[in-house]
Amino acid sequence: MHAVSYTAQWMAAARALESERDDALFVDPLARDLAAPKGFELIDRYVGGGLLPFIAIRTRFLDDTIRAVLAESGIQQVVLIAAGMDTRGFRLDWPDGTEVYEVDHGPLIEEKRRRLDALGAEPRTDRREVSADLTQEWLPDLERAGFDRSRPTLWVAEALTFFLTEEQAAGLLRLLASASAPGSRLAFDILGRTLLRSPFSRPFLDTLAADGTPWIFGSDEPEEFVAANGWKVTDLKEPGEPGAGEGRWPYEVQPRNRRGANRLWLIRAEIAVD
């Protein structure tokens, strides 16, 4: 499978390991089967630097965001961008009438469908697969699946911006804004730029690059980056803070005004109003 598909597998492996903990932040009963053939091998290769707790914390943060946004806003259209081996359509409880669009490249979607069918997995809402090349114009593919840009949307982009250039990450946010009706929301994560330059993370980053999946983009000013591209941050957290894995992050949360700290940003935003 494509290198990016292997990324989806090791994230599934991480979710499987979290699900088997006594103090699990979530339970994904399908993750272990979706992690084959390389997921656990890659976890062993990449382990360290807080990777496993971060994936667990991010997964729970986005789960909580989806629940909260749908409850408070009445949004019924959710788009998971670069969905990979994500199983939220199968493991979360969704309000009646919710449409969940999973966007990713065709071979990964087909392989995921094959595995889920073999497991007898049944989605808990109206789940729609969208085969699309995210490096090309993909909104028409989404619209052909039933997406309606006149309705408010919750966009979820988990572990996506890491692999983009700054220009591509900015373009993604602007593209989503262009297809977002008033009231739309966005949930995603960004690396801190300092982390990409840190000796602490260098061995891990070098391994990712050698495997063809380098982490490229980060920002130490996430509010400014988001605001410059059509959105307004409504909640910004780092792992270990209340509401973002407090008590499960193995490192001390650094004060926001401390420069040079390695950071991972968990972000909730809403479409900016002119």
C-alpha positions as a Markdown table, in Angstrom:
| # | Residue | x | y | z |
|---|---|---|---|---|
| 1 | Met | 0.0 | 0.0 | 0.0 |
| 2 | His | 1.0 | 3.6 | -0.5 |
| 3 | Ala | 3.2 | 5.1 | 2.2 |
| 4 | Val | 0.4 | 7.4 | 3.5 |
| 5 | Ser | -1.8 | 4.3 | 3.9 |
| 6 | Tyr | 0.9 | 2.9 | 6.2 |
| 7 | Thr | 0.6 | 6.1 | 8.3 |
| 8 | Ala | -3.2 | 5.2 | 8.6 |
| 9 | Gln | -2.2 | 1.8 | 9.8 |
| 10 | Trp | 0.1 | 2.9 | 12.6 |
| 11 | Met | -2.4 | 5.3 | 13.8 |
| 12 | Ala | -4.9 | 2.4 | 13.9 |
| 13 | Ala | -2.3 | 0.4 | 15.9 |
| 14 | Ala | -1.9 | 3.3 | 18.4 |
| 15 | Arg | -5.7 | 3.4 | 18.8 |
| 16 | Ala | -5.8 | -0.3 | 19.3 |
| 17 | Leu | -3.2 | -0.1 | 22.1 |
| 18 | Glu | -5.1 | 2.7 | 23.8 |
| 19 | Ser | -8.3 | 0.8 | 23.6 |
| 20 | Glu | -6.8 | -2.1 | 25.5 |
| 21 | Arg | -5.7 | 0.1 | 28.5 |
| 22 | Asp | -7.6 | -0.1 | 31.8 |
| 23 | Asp | -7.8 | 3.8 | 31.7 |
| 24 | Ala | -8.5 | 4.0 | 28.0 |
| 25 | Leu | -9.6 | 7.5 | 26.7 |
| 26 | Phe | -11.8 | 5.8 | 24.1 |
| 27 | Val | -12.4 | 2.3 | 22.8 |
| 28 | Asp | -12.0 | 1.4 | 19.1 |
| 29 | Pro | -12.9 | -2.3 | 18.8 |
| 30 | Leu | -12.0 | -2.3 | 15.0 |
| 31 | Ala | -8.6 | -0.7 | 15.3 |
| 32 | Arg | -6.5 | -3.8 | 15.7 |
| 33 | Asp | -7.9 | -5.4 | 12.5 |
| 34 | Leu | -7.4 | -2.2 | 10.6 |
| 35 | Ala | -3.7 | -1.8 | 11.7 |
| 36 | Ala | -2.5 | -4.8 | 9.7 |
| 37 | Pro | -0.1 | -5.5 | 8.1 |
| 38 | Lys | 2.4 | -2.9 | 9.2 |
| 39 | Gly | 0.8 | -0.8 | 11.9 |
| 40 | Phe | 2.3 | -2.4 | 15.0 |
| 41 | Glu | 5.7 | -2.8 | 13.3 |
| 42 | Leu | 5.7 | 0.9 | 12.6 |
| 43 | Ile | 4.6 | 1.7 | 16.1 |
| 44 | Asp | 7.7 | -0.1 | 17.4 |
| 45 | Arg | 9.8 | 1.8 | 14.9 |
| 46 | Tyr | 8.4 | 5.2 | 15.8 |
| 47 | Val | 7.8 | 4.7 | 19.5 |
| 48 | Gly | 9.0 | 7.5 | 21.8 |
| 49 | Gly | 8.6 | 11.3 | 22.1 |
| 50 | Gly | 5.1 | 11.0 | 23.4 |
| 51 | Leu | 3.7 | 9.7 | 20.1 |
| 52 | Leu | 1.3 | 7.1 | 21.6 |
| 53 | Pro | -0.2 | 9.4 | 24.3 |
| 54 | Phe | -0.5 | 12.2 | 21.8 |
| 55 | Ile | -2.5 | 10.0 | 19.4 |
| 56 | Ala | -4.8 | 8.9 | 22.2 |
| 57 | Ile | -5.3 | 12.4 | 23.5 |
| 58 | Arg | -5.9 | 13.8 | 20.0 |
| 59 | Thr | -8.4 | 11.1 | 19.3 |
| 60 | Arg | -10.4 | 11.8 | 22.5 |
| 61 | Phe | -10.2 | 15.6 | 21.9 |
| 62 | Leu | -11.7 | 15.2 | 18.4 |
| 63 | Asp | -14.3 | 12.7 | 19.6 |
| 64 | Asp | -15.4 | 15.2 | 22.3 |
| 65 | Thr | -15.4 | 18.0 | 19.8 |
| 66 | Ile | -17.7 | 16.1 | 17.4 |
| 67 | Arg | -20.1 | 15.3 | 20.2 |
| 68 | Ala | -20.1 | 18.9 | 21.6 |
| 69 | Val | -20.4 | 20.6 | 18.2 |
| 70 | Leu | -23.3 | 18.4 | 17.0 |
| 71 | Ala | -25.1 | 18.8 | 20.3 |
| 72 | Glu | -24.8 | 22.6 | 20.5 |
| 73 | Ser | -25.0 | 23.6 | 16.8 |
| 74 | Gly | -27.4 | 21.1 | 15.2 |
| 75 | Ile | -24.9 | 20.5 | 12.4 |
| 76 | Gln | -25.8 | 17.3 | 10.5 |
| 77 | Gln | -23.0 | 17.3 | 7.9 |
| 78 | Val | -19.5 | 16.1 | 9.0 |
| 79 | Val | -16.5 | 15.6 | 6.7 |
| 80 | Leu | -13.5 | 13.6 | 7.9 |
| 81 | Ile | -10.6 | 14.7 | 5.6 |
| 82 | Ala | -7.9 | 12.0 | 5.0 |
| 83 | Ala | -10.0 | 9.7 | 7.2 |
| 84 | Gly | -7.5 | 6.8 | 6.9 |
| 85 | Met | -8.5 | 3.9 | 9.1 |
| 86 | Asp | -10.7 | 6.1 | 11.4 |
| 87 | Thr | -13.8 | 4.3 | 12.6 |
| 88 | Arg | -15.8 | 7.2 | 14.2 |
| 89 | Gly | -18.7 | 6.3 | 11.9 |
| 90 | Phe | -18.9 | 3.0 | 13.6 |
| 91 | Arg | -18.0 | 3.7 | 17.2 |
| 92 | Leu | -19.5 | 7.1 | 18.1 |
| 93 | Asp | -23.2 | 7.7 | 18.8 |
| 94 | Trp | -24.5 | 10.1 | 16.2 |
| 95 | Pro | -27.6 | 12.3 | 16.3 |
| 96 | Asp | -30.3 | 11.2 | 13.9 |
| 97 | Gly | -29.9 | 12.6 | 10.4 |
| 98 | Thr | -26.1 | 13.0 | 10.6 |
| 99 | Glu | -24.2 | 12.4 | 7.4 |
| 100 | Val | -20.5 | 11.5 | 7.8 |
| 101 | Tyr | -18.3 | 11.8 | 4.7 |
| 102 | Glu | -15.0 | 10.0 | 4.8 |
| 103 | Val | -12.6 | 11.4 | 2.2 |
| 104 | Asp | -9.3 | 9.6 | 1.2 |
| 105 | His | -7.6 | 8.1 | -1.8 |
| 106 | Gly | -9.4 | 5.3 | -3.5 |
| 107 | Pro | -7.1 | 2.3 | -2.8 |
| 108 | Leu | -7.1 | 3.0 | 1.0 |
| 109 | Ile | -10.9 | 3.4 | 1.0 |
| 110 | Glu | -11.4 | 0.1 | -0.9 |
| 111 | Glu | -9.0 | -1.7 | 1.5 |
| 112 | Lys | -10.8 | -0.3 | 4.5 |
| 113 | Arg | -14.2 | -1.3 | 3.1 |
| 114 | Arg | -12.9 | -4.8 | 2.5 |
| 115 | Arg | -11.7 | -5.2 | 6.0 |
| 116 | Leu | -14.8 | -3.7 | 7.6 |
| 117 | Asp | -17.1 | -5.9 | 5.5 |
| 118 | Ala | -15.1 | -8.9 | 6.6 |
| 119 | Leu | -15.6 | -7.9 | 10.2 |
| 120 | Gly | -19.3 | -7.4 | 9.7 |
| 121 | Ala | -19.0 | -3.8 | 10.9 |
| 122 | Glu | -22.2 | -1.6 | 10.7 |
| 123 | Pro | -22.0 | 2.2 | 10.7 |
| 124 | Arg | -24.1 | 4.0 | 13.3 |
| 125 | Thr | -25.1 | 6.8 | 10.9 |
| 126 | Asp | -25.3 | 7.7 | 7.2 |
| 127 | Arg | -21.7 | 7.1 | 6.3 |
| 128 | Arg | -20.5 | 8.0 | 2.8 |
| 129 | Glu | -17.1 | 7.1 | 1.3 |
| 130 | Val | -15.5 | 9.7 | -1.0 |
| 131 | Ser | -12.6 | 8.5 | -3.1 |
| 132 | Ala | -10.6 | 11.6 | -4.0 |
| 133 | Asp | -7.0 | 12.8 | -4.6 |
| 134 | Leu | -6.5 | 15.4 | -1.9 |
| 135 | Thr | -3.6 | 16.9 | -3.9 |
| 136 | Gln | -6.1 | 17.8 | -6.7 |
| 137 | Glu | -9.5 | 19.4 | -6.8 |
| 138 | Trp | -11.6 | 17.2 | -4.6 |
| 139 | Leu | -14.6 | 19.2 | -3.6 |
| 140 | Pro | -16.5 | 18.1 | -6.7 |
| 141 | Asp | -16.0 | 14.4 | -5.6 |
| 142 | Leu | -17.4 | 15.4 | -2.2 |
| 143 | Glu | -20.4 | 17.1 | -3.7 |
| 144 | Arg | -21.2 | 14.1 | -5.9 |
| 145 | Ala | -21.5 | 12.0 | -2.7 |
| 146 | Gly | -24.2 | 14.4 | -1.5 |
| 147 | Phe | -22.3 | 17.1 | 0.3 |
| 148 | Asp | -24.2 | 20.4 | 0.3 |
| 149 | Arg | -22.1 | 23.6 | 0.8 |
| 150 | Ser | -25.2 | 25.6 | 1.6 |
| 151 | Arg | -25.5 | 23.7 | 4.9 |
| 152 | Pro | -23.2 | 24.2 | 7.9 |
| 153 | Thr | -20.4 | 21.6 | 8.1 |
| 154 | Leu | -18.1 | 20.2 | 10.8 |
| 155 | Trp | -14.8 | 19.6 | 9.1 |
| 156 | Val | -12.3 | 17.2 | 10.9 |
| 157 | Ala | -8.7 | 17.1 | 9.7 |
| 158 | Glu | -6.8 | 14.7 | 12.0 |
| 159 | Ala | -3.0 | 14.4 | 11.5 |
| 160 | Leu | -3.1 | 16.0 | 8.1 |
| 161 | Thr | -1.4 | 19.4 | 8.2 |
| 162 | Phe | 1.8 | 17.8 | 9.4 |
| 163 | Phe | 2.4 | 16.3 | 5.9 |
| 164 | Leu | 1.8 | 19.6 | 4.0 |
| 165 | Thr | 3.9 | 22.6 | 3.2 |
| 166 | Glu | 2.8 | 25.8 | 4.9 |
| 167 | Glu | 1.3 | 27.0 | 1.5 |
| 168 | Gln | -0.7 | 23.7 | 1.2 |
| 169 | Ala | -1.9 | 23.9 | 4.8 |
| 170 | Ala | -3.1 | 27.5 | 4.3 |
| 171 | Gly | -4.7 | 26.5 | 1.0 |
| 172 | Leu | -6.6 | 23.6 | 2.7 |
| 173 | Leu | -8.1 | 26.0 | 5.3 |
| 174 | Arg | -9.0 | 28.5 | 2.6 |
| 175 | Leu | -10.6 | 25.7 | 0.5 |
| 176 | Leu | -12.7 | 24.5 | 3.5 |
| 177 | Ala | -13.7 | 28.1 | 4.2 |
| 178 | Ser | -14.8 | 28.5 | 0.6 |
| 179 | Ala | -17.2 | 25.5 | 1.0 |
| 180 | Ser | -18.5 | 26.4 | 4.4 |
| 181 | Ala | -21.9 | 27.9 | 5.1 |
| 182 | Pro | -22.3 | 30.3 | 8.1 |
| 183 | Gly | -22.1 | 28.3 | 11.4 |
| 184 | Ser | -19.5 | 25.8 | 10.0 |
| 185 | Arg | -16.8 | 24.5 | 12.4 |
| 186 | Leu | -13.4 | 23.0 | 12.0 |
| 187 | Ala | -11.4 | 20.7 | 14.3 |
| 188 | Phe | -7.8 | 19.8 | 13.6 |
| 189 | Asp | -4.2 | 19.7 | 14.9 |
| 190 | Ile | -1.0 | 21.5 | 14.1 |
| 191 | Leu | 2.6 | 20.9 | 15.1 |
| 192 | Gly | 4.6 | 23.7 | 16.7 |
| 193 | Arg | 7.3 | 24.9 | 14.3 |
| 194 | Thr | 9.9 | 24.6 | 17.1 |
| 195 | Leu | 9.2 | 20.9 | 17.5 |
| 196 | Leu | 10.2 | 20.4 | 13.8 |
| 197 | Arg | 13.6 | 21.9 | 14.6 |
| 198 | Ser | 14.2 | 20.3 | 18.0 |
| 199 | Pro | 17.0 | 17.8 | 18.7 |
| 200 | Phe | 14.6 | 16.0 | 20.9 |
| 201 | Ser | 12.4 | 15.1 | 18.0 |
| 202 | Arg | 15.1 | 14.7 | 15.3 |
| 203 | Pro | 15.5 | 10.9 | 15.4 |
| 204 | Phe | 11.7 | 10.4 | 15.1 |
| 205 | Leu | 11.4 | 13.0 | 12.3 |
| 206 | Asp | 14.4 | 11.5 | 10.4 |
| 207 | Thr | 12.7 | 8.1 | 10.6 |
| 208 | Leu | 9.5 | 9.4 | 9.2 |
| 209 | Ala | 11.3 | 11.1 | 6.3 |
| 210 | Ala | 13.2 | 7.9 | 5.5 |
| 211 | Asp | 9.9 | 6.1 | 5.3 |
| 212 | Gly | 8.5 | 8.7 | 2.8 |
| 213 | Thr | 6.1 | 10.4 | 5.2 |
| 214 | Pro | 8.0 | 13.5 | 6.5 |
| 215 | Trp | 6.4 | 16.0 | 8.8 |
| 216 | Ile | 6.8 | 19.4 | 7.2 |
| 217 | Phe | 4.6 | 22.1 | 8.5 |
| 218 | Gly | 4.3 | 23.6 | 11.9 |
| 219 | Ser | 3.3 | 27.0 | 13.4 |
| 220 | Asp | 4.2 | 28.6 | 16.8 |
| 221 | Glu | 1.3 | 31.1 | 16.2 |
| 222 | Pro | -1.7 | 28.9 | 15.4 |
| 223 | Glu | -4.3 | 31.6 | 16.1 |
| 224 | Glu | -2.7 | 33.9 | 13.6 |
| 225 | Phe | -2.3 | 31.1 | 11.0 |
| 226 | Val | -6.0 | 30.1 | 11.3 |
| 227 | Ala | -7.2 | 33.7 | 11.2 |
| 228 | Ala | -5.2 | 34.4 | 8.1 |
| 229 | Asn | -7.0 | 31.6 | 6.3 |
| 230 | Gly | -10.7 | 32.2 | 6.9 |
| 231 | Trp | -11.3 | 30.8 | 10.4 |
| 232 | Lys | -11.4 | 32.0 | 14.0 |
| 233 | Val | -10.0 | 29.8 | 16.8 |
| 234 | Thr | -12.6 | 29.1 | 19.5 |
| 235 | Asp | -10.5 | 26.7 | 21.6 |
| 236 | Leu | -6.8 | 26.0 | 21.6 |
| 237 | Lys | -5.3 | 23.3 | 23.8 |
| 238 | Glu | -2.1 | 21.4 | 24.2 |
| 239 | Pro | -1.8 | 17.8 | 25.4 |
| 240 | Gly | -2.0 | 17.6 | 29.2 |
| 241 | Glu | -4.3 | 20.6 | 29.7 |
| 242 | Pro | -7.8 | 20.1 | 31.0 |
| 243 | Gly | -10.0 | 18.8 | 28.3 |
| 244 | Ala | -6.9 | 17.5 | 26.4 |
| 245 | Gly | -5.7 | 14.4 | 28.3 |
| 246 | Glu | -4.9 | 16.0 | 31.6 |
| 247 | Gly | -3.0 | 13.4 | 33.7 |
| 248 | Arg | -2.1 | 11.3 | 30.7 |
| 249 | Trp | 0.6 | 13.5 | 29.0 |
| 250 | Pro | 4.1 | 12.4 | 30.2 |
| 251 | Tyr | 5.5 | 15.9 | 30.0 |
| 252 | Glu | 5.0 | 19.2 | 31.8 |
| 253 | Val | 2.7 | 21.6 | 30.0 |
| 254 | Gln | 4.7 | 24.7 | 29.3 |
| 255 | Pro | 3.4 | 28.2 | 29.9 |
| 256 | Arg | 2.1 | 29.8 | 26.6 |
| 257 | Asn | 4.5 | 32.7 | 26.9 |
| 258 | Arg | 7.6 | 30.5 | 27.1 |
| 259 | Arg | 9.3 | 30.7 | 23.8 |
| 260 | Gly | 11.2 | 27.8 | 22.3 |
| 261 | Ala | 9.0 | 25.1 | 23.7 |
| 262 | Asn | 8.0 | 22.0 | 21.7 |
| 263 | Arg | 4.2 | 22.2 | 21.2 |
| 264 | Leu | 1.4 | 20.3 | 19.7 |
| 265 | Trp | -1.8 | 22.3 | 19.1 |
| 266 | Leu | -5.4 | 20.9 | 19.3 |
| 267 | Ile | -7.7 | 23.4 | 17.7 |
| 268 | Arg | -11.4 | 24.1 | 17.4 |
| 269 | Ala | -12.4 | 26.9 | 15.1 |
| 270 | Glu | -15.5 | 28.5 | 13.4 |
| 271 | Ile | -15.9 | 30.0 | 10.0 |
| 272 | Ala | -14.9 | 33.7 | 10.2 |
| 273 | Val | -17.7 | 36.2 | 9.7 |
| 274 | Asp | -16.8 | 39.3 | 7.6 |
